[in-house]
């Protein structure tokens, strides 16, 4: 009898756990008359001013999000978000407080790739948006619906994916700005389908009038550029609206500031004594992120080789670049800062200097706030009697706005297997070996934070830039001497200055030859300080294309080989 009562109690508890409110999502045949693969995302928000899909973020102001993988999902067949589905920041639907919410659903569509390495994987192909699930053309989206949520109820809230994100227009050429796209043989072979690289190209003043000129090339690395930004031939209207507010800089009217800086750059670019260069911004969005980190990767393919040996020579041939390593330079901030330094290290003969601002972690002993080699867990420090969560984001006063665990859990809700299209997942996709399932092998358990030391060792030997420079200095030293410039605010929002300190120690210790590197810090400057202490971040970040020019010219004059063309581009 006692066993029977215990059994009945367990049945009732199980029924109670399943008899909770769910969210049911469908799409009609009229929208897509075929089965679909992807990640179904459902967002809840109490803020009606913007769509919930645009409110998912690291900070406490985030919307709630849940996600499930769907495979061969058929029209009119419901997919269900229930209490067992992982969510961020609240982990389960059953724990959402009862109340009124604005709900929205998105299907981030996946495609099937049969890669050269024999793995078949399902991933979201970039469709011109820069790997963004919110705006990717063809993604299915629901209208925002006002709902009453009560976890104690048993009925299903119903959402319908009733529209698609529209295609995005291609940028148009102008006198100064051109756009190219080329199919990469290397990437096409790796991914098993046609893969392309693109670039936005800023031509020098007088390009058409001086057909004899051959130009140095500046590679401005960074996140996916929809077009060449920061260049404007006309000044902003005097009465341009200045009511826009940017929280990052706590500033009104930033759009007008950007427009004025863009016009100022145009005036500098076309001025009589400014040196004539070609500047390019690369489009290398891929199935994992808005760019590739410009290196070869087991999971992304040979993007480093494709950019350096396919794309750049293609551009130089078409637009009369000098086409030699002494006349190529790299710069960028954040992701672009890491890329600039990495490309210089991995292709030391192909580039003549890098200017790496606020670079993503360049020493994995300071992978933001984690030492992946010594720490056991990425999300917290653990003592005998307590655990302390690791911070992930701060301001210049040290106030923490997000924990590292929360940032990773957000990504886990958006996508499994490193498919969120966000920051921690792309680091993992670029740096990790391929796992048995064909996806990147995790550096740590995304749910618990437990670090995989074997993966950490792989990262160290292949992508830890500090370790690689120190390990290989005997063969790299003469090729990198005088080429490395690093800048970082000492209150970087993502603690990126910690790795710069470690890199600086190594660079100072190197000998035979000396590194002759430049490392500078901005006092109390946040992400992404790029070397100018005389103006705020919100201004200096708009001046990459001019601020390093004096040092580039000095480097060219010092290192150009005998007989090099130093005159045709100085008109």
C-alpha positions as CSV (number, residue, x, y, z in Angstrom):
1,X,0.0,0.0,0.0
2,X,2.8,2.4,0.9
3,X,4.6,1.7,-2.4
4,X,1.3,2.3,-4.3
5,X,0.8,5.7,-2.6
6,X,4.4,6.6,-3.4
7,X,3.8,5.7,-7.0
8,X,0.6,7.8,-7.2
9,X,2.4,10.8,-5.7
10,X,5.2,10.5,-8.3
11,X,2.6,10.3,-11.1
12,X,0.8,13.4,-9.8
13,X,4.1,15.3,-9.5
14,X,5.0,14.3,-13.0
15,X,1.6,15.4,-14.3
16,X,1.9,18.7,-12.4
17,X,5.3,19.3,-14.0
18,X,4.0,18.8,-17.5
19,X,0.6,20.5,-17.0
20,X,2.0,23.9,-17.4
21,X,1.5,26.7,-19.9
22,X,3.4,26.3,-23.2
23,X,4.1,28.4,-26.2
24,X,3.1,26.9,-29.5
25,X,4.6,28.2,-32.8
26,X,3.6,27.4,-36.4
27,X,4.2,28.8,-39.9
28,X,1.7,28.6,-42.7
29,X,2.1,26.9,-46.1
30,X,1.5,30.2,-47.7
31,X,4.7,31.5,-46.3
32,X,6.8,28.3,-46.8
33,X,5.5,25.2,-48.4
34,X,8.4,23.0,-47.4
35,X,10.0,21.6,-44.3
36,X,12.7,23.8,-42.6
37,X,15.7,23.4,-40.4
38,X,16.9,26.1,-37.9
39,X,16.7,27.5,-34.5
40,X,13.3,28.6,-33.2
41,X,13.5,31.6,-30.9
42,X,10.7,33.0,-28.7
43,X,11.2,36.3,-26.9
44,X,9.1,37.9,-24.1
45,X,9.3,41.5,-23.1
46,X,7.5,44.1,-21.0
47,X,8.8,46.9,-23.2
48,X,6.5,47.8,-26.1
49,X,8.7,50.5,-27.7
50,X,10.8,48.1,-29.8
51,X,10.4,44.5,-31.0
52,X,11.4,41.9,-28.5
53,X,13.9,40.4,-30.9
54,X,15.9,43.7,-30.7
55,X,15.9,43.6,-26.9
56,X,18.0,40.5,-26.2
57,X,21.3,41.6,-24.7
58,X,23.9,40.9,-22.0
59,X,22.6,43.6,-19.5
60,X,19.8,43.4,-17.0
61,X,17.5,45.3,-19.5
62,X,17.4,42.2,-21.7
63,X,14.2,40.5,-23.0
64,X,13.6,36.9,-22.1
65,X,14.5,34.4,-24.8
66,X,14.0,30.6,-25.3
67,X,15.3,28.5,-28.2
68,X,15.0,25.0,-29.6
69,X,16.5,23.4,-32.7
70,X,14.0,22.3,-35.3
71,X,14.7,19.8,-38.1
72,X,12.5,19.2,-41.0
73,X,9.8,21.3,-39.4
74,X,6.7,21.2,-41.5
75,X,4.1,23.9,-42.2
76,X,1.2,24.1,-39.8
77,X,2.9,21.7,-37.4
78,X,3.4,23.2,-34.0
79,X,6.8,23.5,-32.3
80,X,6.5,23.9,-28.6
81,X,8.4,25.9,-26.0
82,X,7.7,24.2,-22.6
83,X,9.2,24.2,-19.1
84,X,12.0,21.9,-20.3
85,X,13.4,24.4,-22.9
86,X,16.5,26.4,-21.8
87,X,16.0,30.1,-21.5
88,X,17.9,33.3,-20.7
89,X,18.0,35.0,-18.3
90,X,15.3,32.9,-16.6
91,X,16.1,29.3,-17.3
92,X,12.6,27.8,-17.6
93,X,9.2,29.0,-18.7
94,X,7.7,27.7,-15.5
95,X,9.6,30.4,-13.6
96,X,8.4,33.4,-15.6
97,X,6.2,35.5,-13.4
98,X,2.5,35.6,-14.4
99,X,1.7,38.8,-16.2
100,X,1.3,40.7,-19.5
101,X,4.1,40.3,-22.0
102,X,4.9,41.2,-25.6
103,X,5.8,38.0,-27.4
104,X,7.6,37.4,-30.7
105,X,9.0,34.4,-32.5
106,X,11.8,34.1,-35.1
107,X,13.1,31.1,-37.1
108,X,16.8,31.4,-37.8
109,X,17.1,29.2,-40.8
110,X,19.9,26.6,-41.2
111,X,21.3,25.1,-44.3
112,X,23.1,21.8,-44.8
113,X,26.9,21.9,-45.5
114,X,28.9,18.8,-46.6
115,X,32.4,19.9,-45.8
116,X,35.7,18.8,-47.2
117,X,36.6,17.1,-43.8
118,X,33.7,14.7,-44.2
119,X,31.4,16.3,-41.7
120,X,27.8,17.3,-42.5
121,X,26.6,20.2,-40.4
122,X,23.6,22.5,-40.3
123,X,24.4,26.2,-40.0
124,X,22.9,29.6,-40.9
125,X,24.4,30.8,-44.1
126,X,25.1,34.5,-44.1
127,X,22.7,36.2,-46.5
128,X,24.2,39.6,-46.7
129,X,23.2,40.9,-43.2
130,X,26.5,40.0,-41.4
131,X,25.3,36.9,-39.6
132,X,22.4,38.4,-37.6
133,X,19.4,36.2,-36.7
134,X,17.3,39.3,-36.1
135,X,17.6,40.7,-39.6
136,X,18.8,37.7,-41.8
137,X,16.9,37.8,-45.1
138,X,14.5,34.8,-45.3
139,X,14.2,34.2,-41.6
140,X,10.6,33.8,-40.5
141,X,9.3,36.3,-38.0
142,X,6.0,36.7,-36.1
143,X,4.2,39.9,-35.4
144,X,4.6,41.1,-31.8
145,X,1.6,39.8,-29.8
146,X,0.4,40.9,-26.4
147,X,-0.1,37.8,-24.3
148,X,-1.2,36.9,-20.8
149,X,1.3,34.4,-19.3
150,X,0.5,32.3,-16.3
151,X,2.8,29.2,-15.7
152,X,0.0,27.7,-13.7
153,X,-2.3,27.5,-16.6
154,X,-2.3,24.5,-19.0
155,X,-3.4,26.1,-22.3
156,X,-0.9,26.9,-25.0
157,X,-0.1,30.5,-26.1
158,X,0.0,30.5,-29.9
159,X,2.3,32.4,-32.2
160,X,2.4,32.3,-35.9
161,X,5.5,33.1,-38.1
162,X,3.7,35.1,-40.7
163,X,6.4,37.1,-42.5
164,X,9.9,36.9,-43.8
165,X,12.8,39.3,-43.4
166,X,13.2,41.0,-46.8
167,X,16.3,40.9,-48.9
168,X,18.9,43.7,-48.3
169,X,19.9,46.1,-51.0
170,X,23.5,45.9,-52.4
171,X,25.6,49.0,-51.8
172,X,26.2,51.3,-54.8
173,X,29.5,52.4,-56.2
174,X,30.5,56.0,-56.1
175,X,33.5,57.9,-57.4
176,X,35.6,57.0,-54.3
177,X,34.0,53.8,-53.0
178,X,33.8,50.6,-55.0
179,X,32.5,47.1,-54.0
180,X,33.8,43.8,-55.2
181,X,32.9,40.2,-54.6
182,X,34.9,37.1,-55.6
183,X,34.4,33.4,-55.3
184,X,37.1,31.9,-53.2
185,X,38.5,28.6,-54.5
186,X,39.9,27.7,-51.1
187,X,36.7,28.3,-49.2
188,X,34.5,26.8,-51.8
189,X,36.6,23.6,-51.6
190,X,36.4,23.5,-47.8
191,X,32.6,24.2,-47.5
192,X,31.5,22.1,-50.5
193,X,29.6,24.9,-52.1
194,X,30.4,28.3,-53.7
195,X,31.7,30.7,-51.0
196,X,32.5,34.3,-51.6
197,X,34.7,37.1,-50.2
198,X,33.9,40.7,-50.7
199,X,35.4,44.1,-49.9
200,X,34.5,47.8,-49.8
201,X,37.3,49.8,-51.3
202,X,38.1,53.5,-50.7
203,X,40.1,54.8,-53.7
204,X,42.5,57.7,-53.4
205,X,41.7,61.1,-54.7
206,X,43.0,61.4,-58.3
207,X,42.8,57.7,-59.0
208,X,41.4,58.1,-62.5
209,X,43.6,61.1,-63.3
210,X,46.8,59.2,-62.4
211,X,46.7,55.9,-64.2
212,X,50.5,55.5,-63.8
213,X,50.2,55.5,-60.0
214,X,50.5,52.3,-57.9
215,X,49.2,52.5,-54.3
216,X,50.0,51.1,-50.8
217,X,47.1,49.1,-49.3
218,X,45.6,49.6,-45.9
219,X,43.4,46.8,-44.5
220,X,40.9,48.1,-42.0
221,X,39.8,45.0,-40.1
222,X,36.6,44.8,-38.1
223,X,33.1,43.5,-37.9
224,X,30.9,43.0,-41.0
225,X,30.6,46.3,-42.9
226,X,27.4,46.8,-44.8
227,X,29.2,49.5,-46.8
228,X,32.4,51.6,-46.4
229,X,31.5,53.7,-43.4
230,X,32.8,57.0,-42.1
231,X,33.3,58.7,-45.5
232,X,30.9,61.4,-46.6
233,X,31.3,63.9,-49.4
234,X,28.8,66.4,-48.1
235,X,28.5,67.9,-44.6
236,X,25.5,67.0,-42.4
237,X,22.6,69.5,-42.6
238,X,22.8,72.2,-40.0
239,X,19.3,71.3,-38.8
240,X,20.0,67.5,-38.6
241,X,18.0,65.9,-35.8
242,X,20.1,65.4,-32.6
243,X,17.6,63.8,-30.4
244,X,19.1,60.3,-30.9
245,X,20.7,58.9,-27.8
246,X,23.5,56.3,-27.6
247,X,23.7,54.6,-24.2
248,X,27.3,53.4,-24.8
249,X,28.6,56.9,-24.8
250,X,25.8,58.5,-22.8
251,X,25.5,61.1,-25.6
252,X,22.8,62.8,-27.6
253,X,23.2,63.7,-31.3
254,X,25.8,61.1,-32.1
255,X,24.5,60.5,-35.7
256,X,25.3,64.1,-36.5
257,X,28.8,63.8,-34.9
258,X,29.4,60.8,-37.0
259,X,28.3,62.5,-40.1
260,X,30.5,65.5,-39.5
261,X,33.5,63.3,-38.8
262,X,32.8,61.4,-42.0
263,X,32.9,64.7,-43.9
264,X,36.0,65.8,-42.2
265,X,37.7,62.5,-43.3
266,X,36.6,63.2,-46.9
267,X,38.2,66.7,-46.7
268,X,41.4,65.2,-45.3
269,X,41.4,62.3,-47.8
270,X,41.2,64.7,-50.7
271,X,43.5,67.3,-49.3
272,X,46.7,68.2,-51.3
273,X,49.3,66.8,-49.0
274,X,47.5,63.6,-47.8
275,X,49.3,60.5,-49.0
276,X,47.4,58.4,-51.6
277,X,46.4,55.0,-50.3
278,X,43.8,52.3,-51.0
279,X,41.8,51.4,-47.9
280,X,39.7,48.2,-47.8
281,X,37.1,46.8,-45.4
282,X,36.6,43.1,-45.9
283,X,33.4,41.2,-46.0
284,X,34.1,37.7,-44.7
285,X,30.8,36.8,-42.9
286,X,30.5,33.0,-42.7
287,X,28.1,30.4,-41.2
288,X,29.3,31.1,-37.7
289,X,29.8,34.9,-37.4
290,X,29.9,38.3,-39.1
291,X,33.6,37.7,-39.9
292,X,36.2,34.9,-39.9
293,X,38.9,36.4,-37.7
294,X,41.1,36.4,-40.8
295,X,42.9,33.2,-39.9
296,X,42.8,29.6,-41.0
297,X,40.5,27.5,-38.8
298,X,39.5,23.8,-38.6
299,X,35.8,24.8,-38.3
300,X,35.6,27.9,-40.6
301,X,38.2,26.9,-43.2
302,X,41.2,28.7,-44.7
303,X,40.0,32.3,-44.4
304,X,43.5,33.5,-43.6
305,X,44.9,32.1,-46.8
306,X,41.9,33.1,-48.8
307,X,42.1,36.8,-47.7
308,X,45.9,37.1,-48.0
309,X,46.5,35.1,-51.1
310,X,43.2,35.4,-53.1
311,X,41.3,38.5,-52.1
312,X,44.0,41.0,-51.5
313,X,45.9,40.2,-54.8
314,X,42.6,40.4,-56.6
315,X,41.9,43.9,-55.3
316,X,45.5,45.1,-55.9
317,X,45.4,43.9,-59.5
318,X,42.0,45.5,-60.2
319,X,42.8,48.8,-58.4
320,X,46.5,49.2,-59.1
321,X,47.9,48.3,-55.7
322,X,51.7,48.0,-55.3
323,X,51.1,44.3,-54.4
324,X,54.1,43.8,-52.1
325,X,54.3,43.2,-48.4
326,X,56.3,46.4,-47.6
327,X,53.3,48.4,-48.9
328,X,50.5,46.6,-47.0
329,X,49.4,47.6,-43.5
330,X,46.7,46.4,-41.0
331,X,44.7,48.2,-38.4
332,X,41.4,47.7,-36.5
333,X,39.8,47.6,-33.1
334,X,38.3,44.9,-31.0
335,X,37.8,41.9,-33.3
336,X,39.6,44.0,-35.9
337,X,42.5,44.6,-33.5
338,X,42.9,40.8,-32.9
339,X,42.7,40.2,-36.7
340,X,45.3,42.9,-37.5
341,X,47.8,41.4,-35.0
342,X,47.0,37.8,-36.0
343,X,47.4,38.4,-39.7
344,X,50.7,40.1,-39.0
345,X,52.0,37.2,-36.9
346,X,50.7,34.4,-39.2
347,X,51.7,36.2,-42.5
348,X,54.7,38.2,-41.4
349,X,56.2,38.7,-44.9
350,X,52.9,39.9,-46.4
351,X,52.3,42.9,-44.2
352,X,54.6,45.7,-43.0
353,X,52.9,46.7,-39.8
354,X,49.8,46.3,-37.6
355,X,48.0,48.7,-35.4
356,X,45.9,46.6,-33.0
357,X,43.4,48.6,-30.9
358,X,41.6,47.0,-27.9
359,X,42.3,43.6,-29.4
360,X,40.2,40.5,-28.4
361,X,42.2,38.4,-26.0
362,X,45.8,38.1,-27.3
363,X,46.9,35.9,-24.3
364,X,44.6,33.2,-23.1
365,X,45.9,33.4,-19.6
366,X,43.7,36.5,-19.6
367,X,40.8,35.3,-21.8
368,X,38.9,38.3,-20.5
369,X,38.6,37.3,-16.8
370,X,39.5,33.6,-17.3
371,X,42.8,31.8,-17.4
372,X,41.9,28.9,-19.5
373,X,45.0,27.0,-18.6
374,X,44.9,27.2,-14.8
375,X,41.2,27.9,-14.0
376,X,38.9,24.9,-13.6
377,X,35.7,26.8,-14.3
378,X,35.1,29.8,-16.5
379,X,32.1,31.1,-14.7
380,X,33.3,31.4,-11.2
381,X,36.2,31.2,-8.8
382,X,35.6,28.6,-6.1
383,X,37.0,28.3,-2.6
384,X,36.2,25.9,0.2
385,X,33.1,27.7,1.4
386,X,31.9,29.9,-1.5
387,X,31.9,30.6,-5.2
388,X,32.4,34.1,-6.8
389,X,31.0,34.7,-10.3
390,X,33.4,36.2,-12.8
391,X,32.4,39.5,-14.3
392,X,32.0,39.8,-18.1
393,X,31.4,43.5,-18.7
394,X,32.1,46.7,-16.7
395,X,32.2,50.5,-17.2
396,X,35.1,52.8,-16.7
397,X,34.4,53.0,-12.9
398,X,34.4,49.3,-12.6
399,X,30.6,48.9,-12.2
400,X,29.7,45.4,-13.5
401,X,26.7,45.1,-15.9
402,X,27.0,41.5,-16.9
403,X,28.5,38.3,-15.6
404,X,30.5,36.0,-17.9
405,X,28.1,33.1,-17.2
406,X,25.1,35.2,-18.2
407,X,26.7,36.2,-21.5
408,X,27.4,32.6,-22.4
409,X,23.9,31.5,-21.3
410,X,22.4,34.1,-23.6
411,X,24.4,32.5,-26.5
412,X,23.3,29.0,-25.5
413,X,19.6,30.0,-25.7
414,X,20.2,31.6,-29.1
415,X,22.0,28.6,-30.6
416,X,23.6,25.2,-29.7
417,X,26.9,24.0,-31.1
418,X,28.5,27.5,-31.3
419,X,25.7,28.7,-33.6
420,X,24.5,31.8,-31.8
421,X,26.5,34.1,-34.1
422,X,27.8,35.9,-31.0
423,X,31.1,36.6,-29.4
424,X,32.0,33.7,-27.2
425,X,30.8,31.2,-29.8
426,X,32.9,32.6,-32.7
427,X,36.0,32.5,-30.5
428,X,35.2,28.8,-30.0
429,X,34.5,28.2,-33.6
430,X,37.7,29.8,-34.8
431,X,40.1,28.5,-32.1
432,X,38.7,25.0,-31.4
433,X,39.3,21.6,-33.1
434,X,36.4,20.0,-34.8
435,X,34.3,17.8,-32.4
436,X,33.1,14.4,-33.2
437,X,29.7,15.8,-34.2
438,X,31.3,18.1,-36.8
439,X,30.8,21.3,-34.7
440,X,33.5,23.1,-32.7
441,X,34.7,21.3,-29.7
442,X,33.7,23.4,-26.7
443,X,36.4,25.2,-24.7
444,X,34.0,24.8,-21.7
445,X,30.6,23.3,-20.9
446,X,28.3,26.1,-22.0
447,X,25.9,25.4,-19.2
448,X,28.3,24.8,-16.2
449,X,31.5,26.5,-17.3
450,X,33.8,23.5,-16.7
451,X,36.9,24.0,-18.9
452,X,38.2,21.3,-21.2
453,X,42.0,21.4,-20.7
454,X,42.7,19.4,-23.9
455,X,40.8,22.1,-26.0
456,X,42.7,24.8,-24.1
457,X,46.0,23.2,-25.0
458,X,44.9,23.2,-28.7
459,X,44.0,26.9,-28.4
460,X,47.4,27.6,-26.9
461,X,49.5,26.1,-29.7
462,X,47.4,27.5,-32.5
463,X,45.8,30.8,-31.6
464,X,47.3,32.2,-28.4
465,X,49.2,35.1,-30.0
466,X,51.4,35.8,-27.0
467,X,52.5,32.2,-26.8
468,X,53.1,31.9,-30.5
469,X,55.2,35.1,-30.7
470,X,57.3,33.9,-27.7
471,X,57.6,30.3,-28.9
472,X,58.5,31.2,-32.5
473,X,60.5,34.4,-32.0
474,X,63.7,32.8,-33.3
475,X,62.1,32.6,-36.8
476,X,59.6,35.5,-36.5
477,X,61.8,38.1,-34.8
478,X,63.4,39.7,-37.8
479,X,60.1,39.6,-39.7
480,X,58.1,41.3,-36.9
481,X,60.6,43.7,-35.4
482,X,59.1,47.2,-35.4
483,X,55.8,46.1,-36.9
484,X,53.6,45.6,-33.8
485,X,51.6,48.5,-32.3
486,X,49.0,47.8,-29.6
487,X,46.6,50.2,-27.9
488,X,44.1,49.6,-25.1
489,X,42.1,51.5,-22.5
490,X,43.0,50.3,-19.0
491,X,39.3,50.2,-18.2
492,X,38.3,48.2,-21.2
493,X,34.7,47.1,-20.8
494,X,35.6,43.5,-21.5
495,X,38.8,43.4,-19.6
496,X,40.9,43.1,-22.8
497,X,43.6,45.2,-21.2
498,X,44.5,42.2,-19.0
499,X,45.9,40.2,-22.0
500,X,47.6,43.3,-23.3
501,X,49.6,43.6,-20.1
502,X,50.8,40.0,-20.5
503,X,51.7,40.6,-24.2
504,X,53.6,43.7,-23.3
505,X,55.7,41.8,-20.7
506,X,56.6,39.3,-23.4
507,X,57.4,41.9,-26.1
508,X,59.7,43.7,-23.7
509,X,61.5,40.5,-22.8
510,X,62.3,39.4,-26.4
511,X,65.8,39.6,-27.7
512,X,67.9,38.8,-30.8
513,X,66.3,40.9,-32.1
514,X,64.4,43.3,-29.9
515,X,60.7,43.5,-30.7
516,X,60.7,47.3,-31.0
517,X,57.0,47.2,-30.4
518,X,54.7,49.9,-29.2
519,X,52.2,49.3,-26.4
520,X,50.1,52.1,-25.0
521,X,47.2,52.4,-22.5
522,X,44.5,55.0,-22.2
523,X,43.9,56.1,-18.6
524,X,40.3,55.2,-17.7
525,X,39.4,54.7,-21.4
526,X,36.8,52.0,-22.1
527,X,36.4,49.8,-25.1
528,X,37.6,50.5,-27.8
529,X,40.5,53.0,-27.2
530,X,42.8,53.2,-30.2
531,X,45.6,55.3,-29.2
532,X,44.6,59.0,-29.0
533,X,44.3,60.3,-25.4
534,X,43.4,63.8,-26.5
535,X,39.8,63.1,-27.6
536,X,37.0,60.9,-26.3
537,X,36.5,57.3,-27.5
538,X,33.4,58.3,-29.4
539,X,35.6,60.6,-31.6
540,X,38.8,58.6,-31.9
541,X,36.9,55.4,-33.0
542,X,35.9,57.4,-36.1
543,X,39.5,58.3,-37.1
544,X,41.2,54.9,-37.8
545,X,41.9,55.8,-41.4
546,X,43.9,58.8,-40.6
547,X,45.4,58.5,-37.1
548,X,48.1,55.9,-38.0
549,X,49.2,57.5,-41.3
550,X,52.4,59.3,-39.9
551,X,53.7,56.0,-38.5
552,X,52.8,54.1,-41.7
553,X,54.7,56.7,-43.8
554,X,57.7,56.5,-41.5
555,X,57.7,52.7,-41.7
556,X,57.5,52.8,-45.5
557,X,60.4,55.2,-45.8
558,X,62.5,53.1,-43.4
559,X,61.8,49.6,-44.9
560,X,60.9,49.9,-48.6
561,X,63.4,47.9,-50.7
562,X,65.8,49.5,-53.1
563,X,64.0,50.6,-56.3
564,X,60.6,50.6,-54.6
565,X,57.9,52.9,-55.9
566,X,57.8,55.8,-53.4
567,X,56.7,58.5,-55.8
568,X,53.9,57.6,-58.1
569,X,51.3,57.7,-55.3
570,X,52.6,60.9,-53.7
571,X,51.0,63.4,-56.1
